[in-house]
Amino acid sequence: MTADLTKPMFTDHEKAREYLESVRWPRGPICPHCGSVENMTPMKGKSHRPGLYQCNGCREPFTVTVGTVYERSHIPLHKWLLATHLMSASKKGISAHQLHRMLGITYKSAWFMAHRIREAMRPTAPIPMGQGGGGVEIDETYIGRDPLKSKPKFGPAQKQRVLSLVDRKSGRAMSIVADSLHAKTLVPILKENIAREARILTDGAAHFKILPLLFADHQSVDHGRHEYVRLSDNTVHTNTIEGFFSIFKRGMKGTYQHCGKQHLHRYLAEFDFRYSERSALGVSDAQRANKALKGISGKRLTYQRTGNRAQN
């Protein structure tokens, strides 16, 4: 199923509001102040804007955008829905400059809008990977320059580290900005996000040697000896996560080009989200965008919190 970008929800503010209400409130309005689902009164006075409700429990007024990343935005709601769809449907991302040109808004607004949408894509309560003994691939990659590295260095030593996990059964990806890959940093991350009974698959890097002490099984391939799939067991490989990294790097280098460390975690959330909800898993662009819309609640992001430095 594809999305028609000429649909009213992408061109008309009121149609966008009605559509967002149908996605967020399929069973009727929910008060963002007290959580009540009953006794909501539509406020239809001449001085009231469309879509305004009053909760008869806590007596507070609200709209569908209250308590979301869209709250208090001067950008029309239909442009928010269009931007959310474009970011959800673009496999390697869409730059703030492109959003600025397509939506007819300032570059600064487009940059801030994109970060708020990335925040909506971030999972609130991720489920541990590898439950039931499923396979989890783990690998690291390096991108950009780490501003905390004071001495001029070459190669991975001066880059930002990204640790990623891919659950083979669900197809879900999770990425974390890692200050180091030492055991004291690595172990808490992995124990929090992977089930103990999981089967772990990695390359032969030294920092993964501790994994047999943490999980039920750990298998690895030796890339240094050009082993990419174990001949005796072709399930032992890291090709899945390498595929994820190829999409991530093409997007970061080709679309975004520059990314400060203070923003990298949100870009990772964006690529994780699209990969975890990709078409190969039966998720269409429209369905993926709706999943992003369902994630806008409870994730207010102010311009101050973003670090105030516009990029890409």
Secondary structure as GFF3:
##gff-version 3
##sequence-region A 1 312
A	DSSP	three_ten_helix	8	10	.	.	.	ID=ss1
A	DSSP	alpha_helix	13	24	.	.	.	ID=ss2
A	DSSP	beta_strand	40	42	.	.	.	ID=ss3
A	DSSP	beta_strand	53	55	.	.	.	ID=ss4
A	DSSP	beta_strand	61	62	.	.	.	ID=ss5
A	DSSP	alpha_helix	77	89	.	.	.	ID=ss6
A	DSSP	alpha_helix	96	103	.	.	.	ID=ss7
A	DSSP	alpha_helix	107	121	.	.	.	ID=ss8
A	DSSP	three_ten_helix	131	133	.	.	.	ID=ss9
A	DSSP	beta_strand	135	145	.	.	.	ID=ss10
A	DSSP	three_ten_helix	155	158	.	.	.	ID=ss11
A	DSSP	beta_strand	159	167	.	.	.	ID=ss12
A	DSSP	beta_strand	173	178	.	.	.	ID=ss13
A	DSSP	alpha_helix	183	193	.	.	.	ID=ss14
A	DSSP	beta_strand	199	203	.	.	.	ID=ss15
A	DSSP	three_ten_helix	206	208	.	.	.	ID=ss16
A	DSSP	three_ten_helix	211	213	.	.	.	ID=ss17
A	DSSP	beta_strand	217	221	.	.	.	ID=ss18
A	DSSP	three_ten_helix	223	225	.	.	.	ID=ss19
A	DSSP	alpha_helix	239	251	.	.	.	ID=ss20
A	DSSP	pi_helix	252	256	.	.	.	ID=ss21
A	DSSP	alpha_helix	261	276	.	.	.	ID=ss22
A	DSSP	three_ten_helix	279	281	.	.	.	ID=ss23
A	DSSP	alpha_helix	285	294	.	.	.	ID=ss24
A	DSSP	alpha_helix	303	306	.	.	.	ID=ss25
###
